[in-house]
Amino acid sequence: MQTAVVRRPFKVRALACYASKTLGAVMRLVSTLALLRAAPASALAPIERRTLLKGAAAASTISAAPALAKGSVGGPSVKLCDGTQFPVASFGLQVYDDEAAYKYTTLALECGYRNFFASVLAGNQKGFGKAVRNSGIPRDELYICGSVLSNRARGEEAAFQSTKRGCDANFRDLNIGKLDMIMLDYSGAGPPTRSSIQGQWRGLENMRKDGGVTSLAVSNFSPQQLDVVLKSPGRCTVNQLPLGVGYKTKQNAELLRENKKRSVLVQAWSPLRVLSSGALSACAAVGKQYGKTPQQIALKWILAKGATYTCQTTSRQHFQEDIDVFDFELSAKDLAFLDGENLVL
């Protein structure tokens, strides 16, 4: 008897401001994911769509996805508010040492990925940069985003200096020349929160003025925090947020609307980690119609919402699956089904 294998070794972002899940809940979720991965689609219990459609009307009011440009860096892309092209599929390098980063970045490049999020939280930027340099792929065919963690600095000047040091560290550790994007992982601390955010943003703008980066972005920013940086000259292009089918449905529908109103593109981080067993079952039911896995349906749902995604995996098969989502479109009926509010564990 074969042991069921969990599809993805998800790693939780290591920040104290996010409380970890209880061990019992994690074990239940891992067990459920393993069963769903191991079972053929035909073995999954049928889903009663009428119960899942409850509340979908409000959640499905998000505007349609923007048109994708073909032939740009890394395949399908969208145009950001600063005029640059941003590939919609990204590999988020959540492996925690340089050797592993080198190995899996090389694998991702071989599978066709050209957009990479190299988070400073993973501590692997040197290994990632080495893989890029050794790949033989021209730098202008890659889109690379680094990140800065300066959220504990209080006050504008302290936040500016902390962010500036973080930007310098990205440039040094990645060692690949000018970056396409730099991202604040979290907003500055308070009080006063506003001035801390202003200092952080000034640090990013300083890197752009010095020629070290093209586009500026944030992660985990509320609409109110976005408004602080949007008053500055440098355009905020992307806000990276936790987003997925059935995850905080009403809240994330509102966040998508608010970011769109501000011309800021949402990029979903760890969009498959946030899926409940109910959401996975719903995606499996939809996937039968398209010949796609539940995870591919979940990623396509994100694109249909006008957002993009960054995923992590260590499997060649799953690398390939996560970018094999551009040859079909979800119907309005299926989107409404996946927008249901009660896709729970």
DAGIQUI-V670469 format. One record per pair of residues at least 4 apart in sequence whose C-alpha atoms are under 6 Angstrom apart, sorted by the first residue. I is the first residue (numbers start at 1). J is the second residue. Records with the same first field share a line. If there is no record, write none. Layout:
BEGIN
I = J ; J
END
This chain:
BEGIN
4 = 34 ; 38
5 = 34
6 = 34
8 = 313
52 = 340 ; 342
53 = 337 ; 340
54 = 340
55 = 340 ; 341
56 = 60 ; 336 ; 339 ; 340
59 = 253 ; 339
60 = 339
64 = 306
65 = 304 ; 305 ; 306
66 = 306
68 = 76 ; 77 ; 78
69 = 76 ; 77
70 = 75 ; 76
71 = 75
73 = 141
74 = 87 ; 114
76 = 87
77 = 85 ; 86 ; 87 ; 88
78 = 85 ; 86
79 = 83 ; 84 ; 85
80 = 84 ; 237
81 = 237
88 = 308
89 = 309
90 = 115 ; 116 ; 310
91 = 116 ; 310 ; 311 ; 312
92 = 117 ; 310 ; 311 ; 312
93 = 118
94 = 122
96 = 122 ; 124
97 = 124
98 = 124 ; 127
99 = 127
101 = 105 ; 127 ; 128
102 = 127 ; 128 ; 131
106 = 131
108 = 113
109 = 113
114 = 142 ; 143
115 = 143 ; 144
116 = 144
117 = 145
118 = 146
119 = 146 ; 147
120 = 147
125 = 129 ; 173 ; 174
126 = 173 ; 174
129 = 174
131 = 135
143 = 180
144 = 179 ; 180
145 = 180 ; 181 ; 182
146 = 182
147 = 182 ; 183 ; 184
148 = 166 ; 184 ; 185
149 = 185
150 = 162 ; 163
151 = 186 ; 187 ; 188 ; 189
152 = 189
153 = 158 ; 159
154 = 189 ; 190 ; 196
155 = 195 ; 196
156 = 195 ; 196 ; 199
157 = 199
159 = 163 ; 196 ; 199 ; 200
160 = 164 ; 199 ; 200 ; 203
163 = 200 ; 203
164 = 203
169 = 173
170 = 174
171 = 175
178 = 212 ; 213
179 = 213
180 = 213 ; 214
181 = 213 ; 214 ; 215 ; 216
182 = 216
183 = 217 ; 218
184 = 218 ; 219
185 = 219
186 = 219 ; 220
187 = 197
188 = 193 ; 196 ; 197
189 = 193
207 = 212
208 = 212 ; 213
216 = 236
217 = 236 ; 237 ; 238
218 = 239
219 = 239 ; 240
220 = 240 ; 241
221 = 225
237 = 264
238 = 264 ; 265 ; 266
239 = 266
240 = 266 ; 267 ; 268
241 = 268 ; 269
242 = 268 ; 269
243 = 268 ; 271
244 = 271
246 = 279 ; 343
248 = 252
249 = 341
259 = 264
260 = 264
266 = 307
267 = 307 ; 308 ; 309
268 = 309
269 = 310
270 = 311
275 = 279
276 = 344 ; 345
277 = 345
278 = 343 ; 344 ; 345
279 = 343
280 = 294
283 = 287 ; 294 ; 297
284 = 294
287 = 291 ; 292 ; 293 ; 294
292 = 296
302 = 307
303 = 307 ; 308
END
